[in-house]
Amino acid sequence: MSLPHHTIDGVTYGFRDLKDLLAKATPARAGDELAGIAARSSVERVAAQMALADLPLTAFLNETVVPYESDEVTRLIFDTHEFVGVCSGCQSTVGGLRDWLLSYDATPESLAALAWVDA
């Protein structure tokens, strides 16, 4: 995966990895600022949010945010999830999934079809 980035007003904001992108895309919090992981400005935060929206959903299966060895939830996701194409028409990006979930196409039946498949 190439490094996530987004350009606003001619300035390209790049993010080291998925963990950095997620940290900078979240609302400002004092703890994140103290830890040095928050976006440095509201514009950088918006750039991170836009880069996150363009991110393929498969990025979450290709790069762990929390090490597999030290996190039960990460192990559960990687050990039991089989990516089978999330939704028709959402282009398999975070933003596409968001738009699809907010559309009338996200019916109870189509949402049920998103259930994970045991590997």
C-alpha positions in Angstrom: 0.0 0.0 0.0 1.3 3.4 -0.8 1.5 5.9 2.0 -1.9 7.7 2.5 -1.9 11.4 1.6 -4.3 14.2 0.6 -3.7 17.6 -0.9 -5.5 20.7 0.2 -4.8 24.1 -1.3 -1.6 22.9 -2.9 -0.2 21.4 0.3 0.1 17.6 0.4 -0.3 16.1 3.8 1.3 12.6 4.1 0.8 10.0 6.8 3.4 7.4 7.8 1.0 4.5 8.1 -2.5 3.5 9.0 -1.9 4.1 12.7 -0.7 7.7 12.0 -3.7 8.3 9.6 -6.2 7.1 12.2 -4.7 9.2 15.0 -4.7 12.4 12.9 -8.2 11.8 11.5 -9.9 11.7 14.9 -11.4 14.7 16.7 -8.8 16.8 18.7 -8.2 15.4 22.2 -5.8 16.7 24.8 -4.3 13.2 25.4 -3.5 12.7 21.8 -1.9 16.1 21.7 0.2 15.3 24.8 1.2 12.0 23.2 2.3 13.8 20.0 0.0 11.8 17.7 -2.8 14.4 17.0 -3.1 16.4 13.8 -1.0 19.6 14.0 -3.9 21.7 12.7 -7.6 21.5 11.7 -6.5 21.5 8.0 -4.2 18.5 8.6 -7.1 16.7 10.4 -9.4 17.3 7.4 -6.7 16.0 5.1 -6.4 12.9 7.2 -10.2 12.4 7.1 -10.2 12.8 3.3 -7.3 10.4 3.0 -9.1 7.9 5.3 -12.3 8.2 3.1 -10.2 7.2 0.0 -8.5 4.3 1.8 -9.4 0.8 0.5 -11.1 -1.3 3.1 -8.5 -4.0 2.5 -5.9 -1.7 4.1 -7.3 -2.7 7.5 -6.6 -6.4 6.7 -3.1 -5.7 5.3 -1.8 -3.6 8.1 -2.3 -4.1 11.8 -2.8 -1.1 14.0 -2.3 -3.1 17.2 0.2 -6.0 17.0 -1.4 -9.4 16.4 0.6 -11.0 19.2 -0.6 -8.6 21.9 -4.3 -8.0 21.1 -7.1 -10.5 21.2 -9.4 -8.4 19.1 -6.8 -8.1 16.3 -6.3 -11.9 16.4 -10.1 -12.5 16.2 -10.4 -10.2 13.2 -7.5 -11.7 11.3 -8.3 -15.3 12.3 -12.0 -15.3 11.5 -12.4 -12.7 8.7 -12.5 -13.6 5.1 -12.8 -10.5 2.8 -15.6 -11.3 0.4 -16.4 -7.9 -1.1 -18.2 -5.7 1.4 -21.0 -4.0 -0.6 -22.0 -3.5 -4.2 -21.6 0.1 -5.3 -19.4 1.3 -2.4 -16.1 1.0 -4.3 -14.6 -0.8 -1.3 -13.2 2.4 0.3 -14.0 3.7 3.8 -15.8 6.7 2.3 -17.7 4.5 -0.1 -18.8 2.2 2.7 -19.9 5.2 4.7 -21.9 6.6 1.7 -23.5 3.2 1.1 -24.4 2.7 4.8 -26.2 6.1 4.6 -28.0 5.3 1.4 -31.4 3.6 0.9 -29.5 0.6 -0.6 -28.4 -0.3 2.9 -31.5 -2.4 3.7 -31.7 -4.9 6.5 -31.1 -7.7 4.0 -28.0 -6.1 2.5 -26.7 -5.3 6.0 -27.2 -8.9 7.0 -25.1 -10.0 3.9 -22.2 -8.1 5.4 -21.9 -10.6 8.3 -18.4 -12.0 8.6 -17.7 -15.4 7.1 -15.9 -17.8 9.4 -12.6 -18.8 7.9 
